[in-house]
Amino acid sequence: MNESPAGLLAMPRVRHPHYLRKVAAVVVVLLVAFWVQGLARNNSLQWRVVGHYLFDAQVLEGLKRTIIITVLSILIAVVLGALLANMRLSSNRVLRGASWLYIWFFRSIPLLVLLIIAYNFSLLYPRLGIGVPFGSEWFSFNTQNTVNPLTAAILAFGLQQAAYTSEVLRAAIQSVPVGQREAASALGMTHTRTLLRIVFPQALRVAVPPIANESINLLKSTSLVAFISVPDLLYSVQEIYSTTFQVMPLLVVASLWYMFIVSLMTIGQYFIEKRLRTAPGASAREPGQVLDRLEEIEAA
């Protein structure tokens, strides 16, 4: 006798035991336990030295500079990236071309090379000024006194990261259905209002995970500023172990601080994504839902 589809759906599900999964889980737990035990008993790591230097004043000062470089670079990348993404999506060929040229240039140059160029920017342009082309100069300044190693690092990281962030934002904006923009235009909403109230809130849900990943990579890449003598976290521990010769314990100190900051950024990413998922209109995908949401925004 044939069972109806409804009857088949109503039948209780039979759960088969997954012995291989349980064995794999036990193996993973044992491997992690052996690894942690090996780290704890490894005398070469000198955990007492790690505890001594973990909150050392020089290490904390380097950590502060690492955080400053990361935060300011991310701000530059997000603001400039949003501008470049809109230029890339513009109907104006000049704006599209300028955005493409910027992205191509900064994605082509390795970060370390860009850092060294920014550090030696005064060799390329000793002075910069603003004025009339081929005429009088209104304002000028000496780049050697302005572009110090910390400023060079922030600009190099921020400008290059903006190229990658702009592509993430462009893809996120394009993921929003075109019909929503058309519906907003039919209700009389301006282009700017449509972007701010309709497109960007939905695009952020797509853009936040890759931007957060890029930000974490940026944090770890700040260790490259040691090449231009910026006393960041890695540079600070290098200065200490160059005199104490306790290389591994100091590298563990740096690694622990990097892992701590990355953990905080990961937690922040989780709450931002959760907030965006539960935002009003986050699940409005059907035409009726979209129109209802647009009417609510227009009435607000």
ZIDAWO-V285483 format. One record per helix or strand. SS is the DSSP state (~ for helix, > for strand). FROM is the first residue (numbers start at 1). TO is the last residue. If there is no record, write none. Layout:
# ZIDAWO-V285483
ss=SS from=FROM to=TO
ss=SS from=FROM to=TO
This chain:
# ZIDAWO-V285483
ss=~ from=5 to=10
ss=~ from=19 to=41
ss=~ from=43 to=45
ss=~ from=47 to=53
ss=~ from=57 to=88
ss=~ from=93 to=108
ss=~ from=111 to=119
ss=~ from=121 to=124
ss=> from=127 to=131
ss=> from=137 to=142
ss=~ from=143 to=146
ss=~ from=149 to=175
ss=~ from=178 to=186
ss=~ from=191 to=228
ss=~ from=233 to=244
ss=~ from=247 to=277
ss=~ from=287 to=299
